[in-house]
């Protein structure tokens, strides 16, 4: 397999940093651009070149000129569904205008392939036929899902006009180490963080809301496969399995020895009751399948959140 210089936007973030690790492990050179609005420098691989920069910045041009990447893996985004409902203009500015800025740079610098981290959880809305496959009509129910769908259309447009090769990967709910137990996104880490603190978690949708969960190393593996396969394809990276938030709570409860009952509340604006997506097409096109079981993945996630808490407490006691 030929070696590439890969520019990863959002490469200091939860998913992006794991993708960076996988690219470097596969022998590629990686340049990371991240504005650190939700990412952390400590997650960036020591062998990656790092730039603290917004994807909307004209200075992105200088990064392309300095490193001559051959592939762009685009993970930088406003990822919070609730935030997108509260401030749709900001969501569109980052997710749509930011991507157009990036696509313009790709065309100007002759990028060989553009990999895009899209969403299967928010693009399809609330389909009646589940799990949703790639033929399911997109009906997003939030500005976030709409901005991702719009971006997919821009990528396809640039492919038609400029012959830019691409693979769009529609992610399910991704979980694992480095996921923040604080912000809004990332229910697995949030539940683990609250239970380890002895706080009572709130389960929205009365605990019955369901999603599919794929461990972050499996998502990173799909990105490595997409470097040489799946040109002009849009692929779901789903498990095909529905898991309720109550089931998540019950599993994490075991790993944290939590004893209280959760609070059950209705869904919040922009949230869908249930969505889970297929992975069959990705299996055919990329040879990809999820390999980490939910139980094993949740154990690793809880272990990570526990370690972070221990480190934080040690720092505070100094």
C-alpha positions, 0 to 999 in steps of 0.5 A: 500500500502506497504511503500518503501524507494525510491532513486530518481536520479535527485530529485532536478530537475524540474520533479524529485522534484515533483515526490519526493513530490508525493512519500513523500505525499504517505508516502514513505521515499525518498533519493535524488541524484542530481549533481545540474547541472540543479536542485536546493537544494531549490526544494528538499522536507525538509523530503528527504535525499539529496546527491549532487552526479553524477550518474556516481560516484562510491560513489553511492554505499555508498548511497545504502549501507546507506539507502537500498532503495527498489525502484529506480526512475531514473530522472537524465539525460542530457535533452537538445536536442540541447546540445546532438547534440553539444556534443553527447559524453557527452550526452551518458556518462551521460544518458547511462553510468550513467544509467548502473552504477545505474543498477549495483547498483540496482542488487548488492543491490536487488532493487525491482523495477526500474522506468525510466523517458524516452521520448516520444517526442524524441524517436519516431522521426517524425512519420506519424501516430499521436498521436504515441502509444507504437507500433510506431517504435522508430526513434530518430532524436537526440543523446538525443532520441537515448541515452534514447532509448539505456537506455531503452534497457539496462533496459530490458536487466537487467530485462532479465538477473537479473529479475529486475522489471521495468516500463519505462514511456515515457514523453511528454513535461512536464511543470509547476512550478519549470521549468527554464525560462532560459535554452533551455528546457521548452518552457512554462517557457521560454515564460513566463519569456521572456514575463514578462521581455518584451522580444520578444520570438522566436517561432521555426518552424515558430510557427507551431511546435507542441507537447503535454503538460502534467502538472508536477503534473500529471506526478508525479501521474503516478510515484506513480501509477507505484510503484505497477503497470505496471511491465515490461511495457513501457508506454506513458504519453501523452495527445493525444492532439497536441498544437502548440507553437503559441497556447502556446504563445497566451495563455501565452500572455493573462496571462502576458498581453504581447502585442508584436508579436513573432519572427518566425524562422525555427527549429534548428538541432535535433528538430522535427516539430511535435510529440504528444503521446497517454496515453491510455495504461497508462490509462489501465495499471496504471489507469492514465489520465491527470487531469490538463487542459492546461489553468489551468497549464499554469496559474500556470506556469506563476504565479510561474515564476512571483513569482520567478522574484519578489523574485529575484528583491527583493533580488537585491534591498536589 
